């Protein structure tokens, strides 16, 4: 554009340099090159104004004011622009036709040069032009239906692409009458979208004669109109039918049916807004796609009052004036919607057991009742809940052991998607089952031994065995109400419990048995005694007469009752200085072996040259089960009777402790 303007200015200056002296008018400050005397400008068009100056101070003027003047009247239009010698001037369609127009120029900035730098063109004409738009659709005499989209098409009678006022196009629907005209609707679209548009005719348009006008959004006088169009109402745009039988069941789907002659003929009616109305109050609202023939199943909530009258309303989402109402109908309660049949009146449910709930339902296909919520009520308070179970008519229900015994219990059954659809069972009682879980061993006064495996036995009802909450049981051993030992076992009725050797002797032990996932279901034994194991090990060698030598290995032999105990599958054999069997000093030598009654222990060369030692034995998994030998001597070399007694072949470097006797600590 800049290159074009420069070229035009250059050509105009060249032409002006050789023009006749009488062709230009005005002061010397600004010389108007175009328009020329006798030119004609058309309203709605844009024309270049070109100027120059021979004055030295022209460089001081940064902006000029351009006015379209007619004779001595006030300017018809004025713009201010950069002083670059060229401006594209738009002639508004509101300018009056005439042949005595001229362009006046003044320096606008700085204002001190306004009179010094000024000039005007010769006179020229401004005339009206033919309509910019030729509207060819709708055709003269066309008939349009209210509530539909109709095509509007036009062509440009002359180019408007370069007119900024016509970048956007207004499309007007005008109602014509002998007395006046009324604008019914207006839309603005970009001209670049093309010369056609789908115009929506509102459903409440009155019957009558209309025209469509297309005009430039920036200059509304530039436009064109169609021929006369007849718009007719569409009585069958939307028609509703009442539900069959003039009644619908509460909790069930109520069928809404309609027909629509405007379906597919406009985006405004592609979707429908619907409502269930009681008198004038909307109870439920919904949305549904429109169709030439449509149906929608609306689930009626349980909160509706039986016997009340309702009607349906439908309207186009994009044009609420296209609407329809059905005739009224009643809603009635379905007595068989939900009916609890079990538990029966007077039933007694035992805690910690599984019970069967049964019901009848005609709402299995309702989306709101595909699942049901089951609540256990004690009086009016819910004490347990089983939410969103399938609406299958039956449920296996586990009653927690923590449920309080008593009467006045009921079950409440309700649709998971609509809690107002509900039913209550007859009243029943809840009682604790004393036979659910019973401990038979240990009995009152029983005697257990620490470090031993004792068998716990119990009985469980068949219902409890089948309950997932009692697939395992927790056993807890208490001493004077303080838990000292615990274990978890399958609910098989028998468990071998290892009694730690560290447990102190007492006559006040008791055992508790509880379902792992329902601890309220339990059984407790009477008090019984646990005594200390008196002889976990009997050490046969070494004995008090034994003498061991540094650097030699010797056999340690023992017997005891713990060979089959899990806690004593491995034993720790240690050589400790006399007086250090309690762990005060580290052992001189140690080894961990299987509880077979025999082990080899090496006397390190760094042991004391002379002194008393013991062999200390303990269960690796329960160090409280232990014993020590009699003290014996460890020497630099063996010279006593105890050496010869248990000699092994010297090639092996092994000797036995020798001698008899035993000591148990």
Buried (B, 14 or more C-beta within 10 A) or exposed (E): EEEEBEEBBEEBBEEBEEEEEEEBBBBEBBBBBBBBEEBEBBBBBBBBBBBBBEBEEBEBBEEBBBBBBBEEEEBBBEBEBEBBBBBBBBBBBEBEEBEEBBBBBBBBBEEEBBEBBBBBBBBBBBEEBEBBBBBBBBEEEBEBBBBBBBEBBBEBBBEBEEBEBBBBBBBBBBBBEEEEEEEBEEBEBEBEEEBEBEBBBBBBBEEBEBBBBBBBBBBBBBBBBBBBBEBEBBEEBBBBBBBEEEEBBBBBBBBBBBBBBBBBBBBBBBEBBBBBBBEEEEBBEBEBEBBEEBEBEBBBBBEBEEEBEBBBBBBBBBBEBBBBBBEBBBBBBBEEBBBBBBBEEEBEBBBBBBBEBBBEBBBEEBEBBBBBBBBBBBEEEEBBEBEEBEBEEEBEBBBBBEBEEEEEBBBBBBBBBBBEBBBBBBBBBBEBBEEBBEBEBBEEEBEBBBBBBBEBEBBBBEBBBBBEBBBBBBBBBBBEEEEBBEBEBEBEBEBEBBBBBEBEEBEEBBBBBBBBBBBBBBBEBEBBBBBBBEEBBBBBBBBBBBBBBBEBBBBBBBEBBBEEBEBBBEBBBBBBBBEBBEEEEEBBBEBEBEBEBBBEBBBEEEBEEEEBBBBBBBBBBBEBBBBBBBBBBBBEEBEEEBBEBBEBEEEEEBBBBBBEBBBEB
